[in-house]
Amino acid sequence: MMLLVACLLSVLWAAFFAYQANQNAPLSLSSDVLEILRNAGWTGFLVVLLGLHQQEKNSSGARTSPVLTAIALLYTGCLFITAYSHGKDDPAFHATGDFTSNIVGSLAMAILGMILVEQVYRNTPLRQRWGIKFACLGIGGIFAYDFYLYSDALLLKQINPEIWAARGIINALVVPLIAVSAARNPDWSLGIAVSRRILFYSAALFGAAAYLLAMAATGYYLRFFGGSWGTVMQVSFLFGAIVLLLAVLFSGTLRSWLRVFISKHFFSYNYDYREEWLHFTRTLAEGEHGLEERVIQALAQLVESPGGSLWIRKESGSFEPVAHLNISPAGGAESSSSPFCQFLENKEWVIDLGEYAAGPEKYAIPLPQWLHAISRAWLVVPLIQHRKLFGFVVLVQPRSKVKLNWEVSDLLKVAGKQAASYLAQHEAANALMVARQFESFNRMSTFVVHDLKNLVSQLSLLLSNAEKHRKNPEFQQDMIETVYLSVQKMRRLLEKLSSGDSPEKPAPLVIAELLQEVVKSKSITELKPVLEILDPDLSVYANAARLERVVGHLIQNAIEATARNGQVWVRLMRKNDFAVIEIKDTGHGMSEKFIREKLFKPFESTKSAGMGIGVFESREYVSELGGKVEVSSSASNGTIFRIILPLYGARTVGIQKAG
């Protein structure tokens, strides 16, 4: 903290003196006070360092109290004398006393500073002096130059302007010395961190400025010595210089080299992990390429590589190339049981192909032939998921030289695991999409088979009664109508299949008419259902074919569950804003447990040849219409199905309970 205070006071002092020099203003009270405060800041920093070392040798710390008191009195006296001298109006005092007192005070502060520097260096253990020697040299140099400046002024009764002018340069030269010691001592941290991005752009801007200054000087030289062609040569040269600068600034190789240079020489770690991880995840999530290419790009940009190729494990058990970026497509599949793949899976190492060429014994595995065919191949990065090799990426040589040390290797391994999870999730999503497509197709096929089964049942029943009633005109008429309806249903079914399962559009329809058609188609059996329409004008909003299929299936189930001497009723009524279709039979019924656990579950049925799809489909479609299906039944006492549908044009909206 004290180092930060001393640095800030020095910056403020330098800025104020530079401003006064620019304005040609004489020294003032503010300038003298700022100089005292600057000296006090560096003195305080040295006292802190000295006090820390003395506490290591003597925990009591009693020795430092008189010293601190004397230092405080010295700086308080300097401030008092400076304020008093600037407050006097006597010209004679300003000519002699003002100058002498200020010089003596400045000399005392310089001597004190040099003594403290010597004590800090002397009391620092030998093994730690390498960390503070440059700071002692720099701070001691500041106080030593002040001692020289004010000693000369005291002897000659005036300040030498040339020595005074060089003071700013001397103070600037000691800054790198203090910075080196601050870097060697983490406890001296100023709490200010410069990001790699800021340093990168600052270095690029500084380099561009230096380049332009050099080119401007060269252009001036050409104009000055070029004679009549001077202006032409200057303009042409400057234009070429600017074009060259732009080409260099947009060069990926130069930018890569500058980033590596800054990371290597200005930071203790090569990467700003927060920025790298944000950039890595952003590249994986967004981009103009597919995910496979983005994985290559995300890994490549970590090591300044321009591209590479990606291999992923396939169902056959081998790793096959699936994507490439900025290189020619790579060929060659690699078996998962090969030594190369087993090495990547078991060791999880990043293979440096340059290192392998220099010493293959470190890896002790043969490289695949296809890997030698990749031009400028550099690294093989494993993509590990759940300790299994999911794939690997081959990266080509970087734009600027990057050494594969432990930090780069660890970063690539962690990034490879993250990339493997993205790829695995992507493959799982694709597999799920395919599974859903098959599920949709299988579900549609199941419903189609179910509808065909119902049609076959009707036609089989018709044939079984043909021998007995073939000469009956009424039976003949019913048979013709039944065959006609069956053909129509089959035709609609084929149209649905050929149209790719296009959604059937609903429309307003009168339920009474639909029920009459359904009951009529089911009347070819000896057990003819009885239709009772209590409210003939009820309309609902639904698809006629699908609703007919729902009602027809429930009526067919009631007929099949009822003995020939039983009865089946179909009743239509209104209850509030709902139409209620009630299908009642006197059949064998169902248990409460079966209704609760199995009735509406697909592929569960009480019939030996049943598929358990019809009731499930019926409830699903009724739910789509905003209605519901209710069932009441008991063993040997028959069953009642109620289809409750919202009326078309009713004021109620959505699913509601009737009554």
Secondary structure, DSSP 4 states (H G I P E B T S, - for coil): -HHHHHHHHHHHHHHHHHHHHHHTPPP-HHHHHHHHHHHHHHHHHHHHHHHHHHHHH-TT-TTHHHHHHHHHHHHHHHHHHHHHHHH---HHHIIIIIHHHHHHHHHHHHHHHHHHHHHHHHHS-GGGHHHHHHHHHHHHHHHHHHHHHHHHHHHHTS--HHHHHHHHHHHHHTHHHHHHHHHH-GGG--S----HHHHHHHHHHHHHHHHHHHHHHHHHHHHHHSGGGHHHHHHHHHHHHHHHHHHHHT-HHHHHHHHHHHHHHH-SSS--HHHHHHHHHHHHHS-SS-HHHHHHHHHHHHTT---EEEEEE-TTSEEEEEEEESSPPP---EETTSHHHHHHHHH-PPEEHHHHHH-GGGT-SPPPHHHHTSTTEEEEEEEEETTEEEEEEEEEPPSS-----HHHHHHHHHHHHHHHHHHHHHHHHHHHHHHHHHHHHHHHHHHHHHHHHHHHHHHHHHHHHHHHHTT-HHHHHHHHHHHHHHHHHHHHHHHHHHTTSPPPPPEEEEHHHHHHHHHHHTTTSSSPPEEEES-TT-EEEE-HHHHHHHHHHHHHHHHHTS-TTS-EEEEEEEETTEEEEEEEE-S----HHHHHHTTTSTT--SSTT--S-HHHHHHHHHHHTT-EEEEEE-TTS-EEEEEEEEBTT-S--SS----
